[in-house]
């Protein structure tokens, strides 16, 4: 049933995701592992030189570095940075929480803060996800309205639609466009362009103010807007900026717009992935059905088969609807055919087929005698006719 189709789609998607992760792990390991080993060798060499120069043991130095790591978790850095838990810093933190970015540069250190974060994030993340979904709906509505207006303008230029016409009036072509909606691929393209424009504008702001390269700024925009939030690069963390208020406001606006666009883009891409999975399952299903039909026809040669088996209609990859029979509402496979399909394909009715069976069993088209009528036996058709005729003959003989 529908559940089996959903399970097949789920399993195929799980397999593809695992394969995608394995490929990604292999690529990142090949790219990043040599750099990690080189950095570790350089660090070990620096530790060795530092302990010799200052006559320190390796254990004492490691103990000091662990203490610094604990201070770093609490928000202490070598360079001066803004306070993490003043109101503006806390507001930046809750923004990363409810948006599910979670940079990790600021985390609650107290038990009370951690407990409060659990309940606060539960409600905040749910509300923000709802906001993103509503934003996506309205964005698609706006895109559909704009594209529909463009189509209407083109039709007016061609003379198909009157200048004062409306959708649903006029020619049949206009009537067919009454329920017109934009293609998912157009929506994906528009969201890609919008996300790229926002990222480029935000990177142009981050590069001179934060001192990052333009590529690092683009990298930060994707990590932040996609809510991955590694935390290796975080904006608005220095203690002082030029036009600090304006910069923090721009940072907030860019992150909000970027997260909304990228989240919407992810949803649209997921639709395209689902369509691709449906297309793959459809191809696999067609091949399996053809193989099963060939095996069935070879193994059951004496079975009466119709001349033309009704083929399943084409299923669009944009829907998950499965064809069902018109008679009993159950799914038809390549191995089953309903009586209605059988009769329709052979162009005969049930009564005519039963009459032919009766005539064949008796050897000729039997005429009802007056005796049979008197004895109360009707002719009938099919197996019932044969039985009635035999009873009639028996009664006559008696």
N, C-alpha and C positions, 0 to 999 in steps of 0.2 A: 504494500500500500504506500501511502504518502510517507509513512514512517520509515519504510525501507529506503525510499529515495533520499530522505533527509539523512539517514544513517550512512548511506553510500557517499553522499556529498561531504558529510562530516569526516568520514574516514579518509577520503581522498584529500581533503584540505589538510588534515593532520599529517598525512604522509608528505605532502608538498612542503608544509612548514618545516617539518623535521629535516627534509632534504635541503631546504633553503638555509636552515641554520647550520647544517653540516658544511655546506659550501662556504657560507660566510665565515665560519670558524677556521676553515682551512686557509682562506684568503688572508684574514686578519693575522693568523698565526705566522704565515709566511712573510707578511709585511712587517709586523711589529716585534716579533721575537728577537731578531738580530739586534734591533735598537735597544731592547730591554737588556740584553746580555752586555752590550757595550756600556750602557749606563751603569749597570751593576759593577762591572770591572772598574770603571772610573771612580765610583763611589768607594769601593774597597781600597783603591789606591790612595784616595784622599784621606780616608780614616787612618790608614797606616802612616802616612806622612804626618798627620796631625798628632797622633799619639807619640811619635818619635820626637817631634819638635817640642811639645809641651810636657814630655815625660809623664804621660798618662797611660793607664792600662786600658785595654780595649773594653773591659767590662764596665769601668767607670764611665767611659764615654758613651757606651750604649745605654746605660742607665739614665744619663743626662738627656739623651735624645728621646728616650721614651717619655720622660717628663715633658719635653717640649711638644711631643705629639699629643699628649693629654691637654696641654694648654691650647694647642691648635684646634682641637675639637671644641673647646669652650669659646673659640672666636679670637684667640690671641695670635697675632702674626708678627713677623719681624718688622715689616713696614707698618706705618700708621694707617689704620683703616677706620671707617666710621663705626660708632657703637652698634653692635648687632641688635640690641634689645631696647633701644629707644623707640618712640612711637613709629617713626618712619621706617626704622629697621624692622620692627615687628610687623608693620603693614606689608612691607616687601616680603617677609617670611610667609604670612598667611596667604598672600597672593600666589606664592609658589606651591603652597599646600593645596588650596582649593582648585588650582589649575592642573594639579598632578605633575607639575614640573619637578619640584623637589631637588633643587641644586645640591643640597647637602652641605653648603658652607655654613649654614646656621641650623642648629638642631637643639631641641630642648634638653637641658642637662639635669633638671630636677624631676623627681617622681611626679609631682603635681602637674608639671608642664607636659610630661609624656602622657599621663592619663587624660588630661584635657585635650591633647592633640588627637587622641583616638576618637573621641566623640565629636570633636570639632571637625576633623577631617571627614568623618563618616557622612555628616550632613552637608558639609561644604562641597565635597567632591561630587556628591549626588546632585546637588543643586546646580553646580557649574556644568556638569554633563548635560543636564536638562536644558540649561541656557544655550549650550553649544548646539544641541539638537534643534531647538527652536530657531536659533540663528541660521542653521542650515536650511530649514524649511522656508524661512523668509527670504534667504538669499536665492534659493532656487525659484521662488515665486517671482522675485524681481527679475531674475535672468529670463524666466519664461515670458514675463510681460514684455520685456524689451525685445526679445527675439520674435515674439508674436506680432508686436507692432511693426517690426522690420518686414516680416512676411506680408502683413496687411498693406504696408506701403508699396511693396513690390507688386502685389496684385493690383493695386490701384493704378500703378504706372503702366501695367500691361493691359489695363482695361477690363480685367476679369471682375473686379470689385468696384462698385460705384464709389464715388468720392464721399457720399454720405452713407455708404453701406456699413453693415455690421456683419460680424461673424454669424454664420448659420442662415444667412439670407442670400438669395441670388442663385448662382449656378451650383451644380453638384460638387464642383471642385471646392467651392467655398464652404459648402455644407460639410465636406469631409474634413475640413480644417477646423471645425468648430471645437473639437476636443484635442486640438494640437498641443503637444508638449515638446520641450526641447530634448534632444538626444543626450544621453548620459555622457557621451564623448565630448559634446560641445560644452557641457557643464564642467567636465574635468579639465578641458583646455582653458576655460575662462578662470577656473580656480588656480590652475598652475600659473597662469600669467599674473593673476592678482598676488599670489604668494611670492612670486619672483620679484615683482615690483616692490612689495613691502619689504622684502629681505634686502634688496639692493639699497633702498632708501635708508633703512635702519643701519646697514653696514656703513653707509656714507657718514652717518652720525657717530657710530661707535669708533670708527678708525681714528679720527683726530682727537676725540675726547678721552677714550680709554687707552690710546697708544697701541692698539692692536694693528696687525696687518689687515688688509681688506679681505684676504682669504680667511683669516681667523675670525673676522667679524661675520662673514657669511656662514662659517661653520657654527659660530655661537647662535646665529639666528635660527638655523635649522634645528640644533639641539634644543634650544629654548622653545621655539614655536611648535615643535613636534612633541613637547612635554617629555622628552627623554631626560634632559637635565643632568648631564654628567657632573657639572660643577667645576670643571677645570678652568673654564672661563665664565665669569659672572659679571654682569654690568652693574654700574652704580654702587661700587663698593669702596671707592676711595673716600677719604675724609673730606676732601674739598674738590670742587669742580668750578670751572668758569660757568656762570649762568646756571648754578646748581639746580634751582627750582624748575627752570624751563627744561633742563636736561632730564630730570627725573620724571617730569610730566610726559615728555616725549618718549622716554623709555617705557613708561606704563602704557601709553597709547599704542606704541609699536608692538609690544608683547601681546597686548589684548587683541589687536587686529590680526597679528600673525598667528596666534594660537587658534583663533576662530577660523581663519582661512585654511590653515593646515589641517585642523580637525575635520572641517567640511571636505577637504580634498581626500583625506583618508577614508571617509565614509563613501565618497563617490568611487574611489579606487577599489574599495571592498565590493561594491556592486559589480564592477567590471571583472574582478576576480571570480565572483560568484557566477557570472555569466560564462566565463571561461571554463569553470569547473562543470557547469551544466552541459556545455558543449562537449567536453571530454567524455562525460558520462553518457551523453547521447550517442557519441561515436562508438564507445565501448559496448553500449547496450545494443546498438544496431548489429555490430559484428557478432555478439553473443547470440542474438535472436536468429540471425541467418544460420549460424552453425547448429543451433538447436533445431531449427526447422528442417535442415538437411538430414540430421540424424533421425528425426521423427519420421520423415517421409521414407527414409530407407528402411527403418525398422517396422513400419506399419503400412505395408504396401496394399493390404486388403481392405483398408479403411476407406470408406467412401469420402472423397474430398471434393469440395466445390471447384468449379472451373476457375473462378476468379475470387481469391480471398481478398477481402477488403483490407487494404493497407492502412496503417496508422497515419493519421494526418501529421504533417510537420509540426513539431513543437518548437516554438520560439525559444531561444536561449534566454529571453528576458522574463520568462515565467517558469514556475515550478509545477504547473498544472499537469496532471497525468491523465491521458485519455481513459474514459470509462465506457462500458457498454451501455447502449440505450435500453436494453431489456431488463437486466437485473442490477445495473449499477456497479458491477464488479469489473476489475481490470481484466482485459483480454491479453493473453500472451500469444506468441506465434504458434503455440501448440493447441489452442482452443478456438472454437468458433461457435457462435450461438446458432440456434435453429433458424432464427430470423435471417441471419446472413446466409445460411445454407439454402433456404428456400428462395431468397432473392437472387442468389447467383445462378440457380438452376431454372428459374422462371416457371415454377410449378406451384400449385397450391396443395394444401394438405389433403383435401378431399379427392382431387384428381389422382394423387399418388396412391392413396388407399384403394381407390377404385381399380387402378391398374394392377395393384397387388392381388386384389380379389379375382380379377379376370385371369391373371396368370396362374393363380392357384387352381382354378376350375377348368382351365384349358380353353375357355371360350367366354364371350360376354353372355353371362347367364341371364335368362328372362325369368321373371317371377311368374309362377303358375298360380292358377286360381286356388289349387289345393293348399299351397303354402299360405296364401292369404287367409284361407278359411281356418287353417290351423293356428293362425295368429303369429306366425314368424315373419318378421320383416327382413328385407334383403340386407340392408346395411352395407358397409364397405370395410375393406381390410380384413384383419383377423376376426373381427366380430361377424362379418358377412359370411366367412367360411364356416364358422361354428353354427350360425343360424341356418344356413343352407343344409348342412349335414343333419341338423335336428329336423328340418322340414322333410328331408328325404326319408329319415327314419320313421317319422310319423306317418308318411304316406304308405311306406311299406307295411306298416302295421295295419 
